[in-house]
């Protein structure tokens, strides 16, 4: 049975990123930007900021694309680092960079975490950071930037975007992960998930279970089904983007299952960052990120979800889809900006960068600058801009990506 987070961290200490800190620090001496490529659970969100602060790069500002991840990362770092490390969201950092004042000049380093997720906000932020570094505004002359990913195509793109920035790659955990597939089509996802968790609990050795579900409504459904099953010794928890702050500690941070029970954590894709869930031996993966309409994950995401079970020891991933369905998945996750996101991206650029930051560049080479100009009419028709090209109240409100 997985114990508390403290026990889990003791098992995996020192984390993988600790061994690569000398290389990261050496590169930072000669480069403004360093890309760190490492799997979730390697310490990017917690150990990296502490090591940077200890090495003279404090204060360190760390940006997460999700508010929940920023909150949990802050709790993991600990109160003793409050004066040297600050956590924020991508949205909040965008606002700071939009300010004409050098709002980040007092920081020794800025960490942009989860850049591989390629949210619209992250793509805008990367362009703004590059412009700020080139012009010397906002970030000051000495501030360093560490961009963190979980590997994949984004690594090479980031290196090229920042003028050949060095990439420090940290190998994934070597623990074996067994992958099992559904024997037939899943007709009732919630029922299939509840049955799979119950079967693991009844037949498998101790270890916590993490379930990936597409929507918050699915979490509510599966939670009710599990509580209605005649099983004992199972502590059901849940986590999603809208989880109230007062529940985060109960669900994740300091929440070993009472009386040696097995935890079953029901989650959306927010749990793909291992800063949120520790001690997992089994993953049940529905293969979905959205249900209305159904949106499948990529093979890249499927591998990342399965790998969560192998951080501290051998694990197993139960995929609630068939091998032929896996074969049909895209190899890599399609960035948000390529999923009909050009209009929203253009709105965000208008809000944060276009009129105030010279030298802004689009990170994704698939989106040409002309595309942004062509969506002007759509922004006007949608009520985001007036006919003079100024942001309306609606445009001001909605010119953000989700946290």
N, C-alpha and C positions, 0 to 999 in steps of 0.2 A: 504493500500500500504506500502510495506516495505520501510523504509527510508534509510539513510546512514548507513554505518558500525558503526559509532559512536552511532547512535540511537539504533541499534541492540545490541551493547555491553552494553549500558546502561540498556536495558530491561533485559539482562541475567546476569548482574553483581550481586554478585560475581559469577564467573564461578564455575562449579562443582568441579574442581580440587583444588580450593582454600580451600574448607572445609576439604580436606584430606591432606593438606600440613603438619600439625603437625605430622600425622602418618608417612608420607614419611620421614620427617626430623628425627624423632625418630629412624626409622629403619636405616637410613644412619649413625647414630652414631656408630652402631655396625656391619654394613655390608658394604662390598665394592660395592655390586650390589643390587639394588631394582628394581622390576618390577612394573610398573604402568599400570593398565588395565582400560581404559576409552574410551568411545565413542568419535568419532570426534565431535569437538565443545566444549569439556570440558575444554580446556585451556592447553593441553599438550604441544603444540608447542609455546605458547606465555607466558602464566602465569607461568608455571612451571620453565622455565629458569630464569625469573625475581625473583621468590621466592627463588630459589637456590642461586642466586647472593646476594640477600638481607640477606640471612641466613649465609653468610660467605663461600659459596662454589664457589665463583668466582675466576678467570674467568671461565665461563661455555661455553663449546663447544657443539653445537647441530648439529647432522647429520640427514639429510633427504635423503630418497632414490631418490627423484626427485629434479632437479635443481629449477624448478618452485616453488615447495613448500618451499624450503629453502629461495628463494628470497622473497616470500610473508610473511613468518614467520618473517624474518628480518624486513620487513616494519611494521608489526604489533607490534613488540616489541618496536620500537621507537629509535630515534637517541640518546636519553639520556643514553641508555644502551650499546652503541657501545663499550665502553672500558671493559665491564664486560661480555658481551655475544657475541659469534661469531657463525654464522651459516655457515654450510658447507654441502657438499653432501657426501653420502656414499663413492662414488668413491674417492673424495679428502681425506677423512679420511683413506681409505685404503692405499693411497700413503704415508700418514704421518706415519702410523703404520709400513709400510714396511721400513722406514728409520732406520738405525742402531742407530741414535741419539735418546735420550729420548724426542721426539718431543712434547709429551703431558704432560711432567712432570710439566709444569707451570700451568696446569689447575686444578681447584678444583673439577670439575665434567664434565663428558661427558654424553650427552643425546643422545641415539640412538632412533630415532622416527620411527613410522610406522613399527615396527619389525614384526607385524603380516602379512605384505604384503609378507614376505618371498622371496624377490628378491634374486638372486644369490649373489649379492654384500652384502646384509645384512647377509646372511648365512656365507659368508667368514669373514665378519667383526666380527661376534659374536665369531667365533673360534679364531681370532687374538686377540680380547680383552681378552678372557679368558686366552690365553697364556701369554699376556702381564701382566695381573694381577698376574699370578702364578709366573712368573720369575722376576717381579719387574722392567722389562725393559720398555722403551718407555713411560709408563704412570706415572712413579714415584711412591713413596710409599703411598701417601695420596689421590690420585685422586679417586673419587667415580664415579660409573656408574649407570645411570638410564635408563632402557630399557622400552620404551613405546609401548603399543599395543592397539588395539581396542577390545580386548577380544577374546575368542575362544581357540582352542587347543594350540596355541602358549604359553599361559600363563603358563600352567603346565610344558611344555617342557623347557621354559626359566628358570623357577625356579629350575628344576632339573639340567639343564646344568650348572648353576652357583652355584652348591652345596647347594641347598635349599634356594635360595634367596627369601626373603619375597615378597609377591604380595599384592599390594594395589589396590583394586577394587573400581571403582567409578561408581555408578548406572547410567544408561541411563536416559535421560529426561523422565518425566512421562506424557508428553503431548500426547494426543491421535492422532494416525495416521490412517486414513482410507485408505485401499488398494482396488483398483479397477482393474479388469482384462479386457483384450480384449474379446469381445463377439465372435470373430471368428478369423481365421488365418490372419496374417498380410502379405499381398502379396507385398506391396511396402512400405518399412520401412520409407523412407524419406517423402513420401506423408502422411503416417499415423501419423508421428510425427508432421508435419506441421498442419494437421487437428486437432490433439489433442490439441496442443498449442492454436490454434485459438478458439477452442471450450471452453477451460478453460477461455481464455480472454473474450469471449463473454458472458459467463454464470455464472462465479464464482466471489465471493467477492475478493477485492484487495489482492494481494500477488504475490511475484515473482515466476517464474517458472524455474526449473533446468531440463535440458534434458540430459540424458546419452546416448551417441552415441558411436559406436565401433571405428570409424576411423576418422582422420582429414578430409578425403574426404567427409564423411557423414555430417560433420559440414558445409562444404562449400555448399553442396547440400541443406540441410535443411535451411541454412541461406538465400540462394537465393529464396527458395520457400516461406519463411515467408515474405521476403521483397516484393514478388510479390503478396501477398494476399491483398485484399481490407479491411484491418483492420487498425484502428488508435489507438493511445495510447499505442503502444507496442514498447519497446526499446530492440532490439535484440543484445545480446553480445555473446562472445564465448571464450573458454579457452581450451588449449591443451598443451602438453609437449613442443612443439616447438614455443610457443608464444613469440615473441620478447619482450625484457625487457621494451621497450618504450610503449608497448601496455598493459602491465599487470596492471598498475595503472588505465588506462582508462577502462579496462574491469571489474576489480574486486575491487581493494583496496579502492579507494575513488570515487566510481562511482554510486551514487544514480541516478535513472532514472530521466531525466529532466522533469520538468512540471508535476510531479506526475504520469508519465507513469509507466506501469508494465514492469519489466525486464523479458526477456526470455533469459536465459544463456544456450548456447549449449556447451556441454563439453564431453570429453572422461572420462575414469575412473580416471583421475587425480583429478577430483572434489570430489572423495570419501573422501578426507581429507577436513574437514570443515574449515580449515584455509584459504581455497581459496574462498569459496562462503558463504555469509551470507544472512540472511533475506529471506530464501526460504520457501514458503508455499506449493508449489506444485512441485512434481517430476514426470517427464515422463521417464520411464525406458524401454529401448528397450530389456534389458536382455542380452546384448552382450558386450563382451570385444574385439572381433575381428570379422571381416566379411569374411576374406579370409584366410583359410576356416572359417566358422562360429564357434565361440567359445562362449559358454554360461557361464554366471556367476553362482556362487553357491547360495544356499539358504542363506548362511552367508552373501554374498555380497548383495543379494537382500534386506535382512533385514537392512543392513547398509545404502543402498541407500534410502530406505523408511524412515529411522529414521532421515535423514537430515531435513525432513519437520517438525519435532517435537521439534526442539531446543528451540524456543521461544514461541511456541503456537501450537494449534491443526493444523494438516496438512493433506495432501492427496497425495498418490502415485498412479499414473496411470501406470500400467504395460501393455506394449504392447505385451503381450503374454497371453495365456489362462491358467486357473488353472491347467489343466492336464500337461501343459508344465512346470509349476512351480514344480509340484510333481516329475517330472523326473530329476530335477536339483540335482547335488551333494550337500550333506549337508554342506560341508566345501570346501573352495578353495584349490585346489591341489597346493602345493608349486612348484615354478619354477624348483627346483632341481629335482622334480619327473616327470616333464613334458619334458622328454628327455633332461634334462639339465646337465647331468653328465659330458659330454665332455667339455662344456663351464665352468662348475664349476671347473673341474680339471685344465683347463688352467688358471683360475683366481687364484687358489691356488698356482700353479707353479709360477705365476707372483708375488704374494704378500707374500706368507707365507712359502711354502715348504722348501726352501733352507735357510731361514733367521730367522725363529721364532721357536725355540724348544717348544715342548708341544702343538703345534696346534692340535685342535680336531674338528671333523666334527659335526656340530650342529644337523643335521638330522640323527636320528638313522637308518633310512631306507637306508642310503648310507654308506656301509661299506668301510673302507680304501682300501680294495682290489679292489673295483670298480674303484677307481682313477688310480690304477696301470694298470688295464686292458684297459684303454682308451689311453694308451701311443701310441700305434700303430695308432689310429685314429688321434691323434694330429700330429703325424709325417706325415701321409698321407694327412692331411689337410693343411700342410705347416705351422703349428703353432710352431712346434719344429723341430730342425734338428736331425740327427740320433744319436747325442751325448746327446740329451735331453735338449739342450739349446733353449731358446726362439728365434725365428726368428723375423725379423722386423714385419711381419704380426701378430705373436703372441703377441708382445709388444703392437701393436695397438689395438688388439681386446680382450685383456685380461681384459675387463671391462664389468660390467653390464650396462644397460641403466640408465641414470639419468632421 
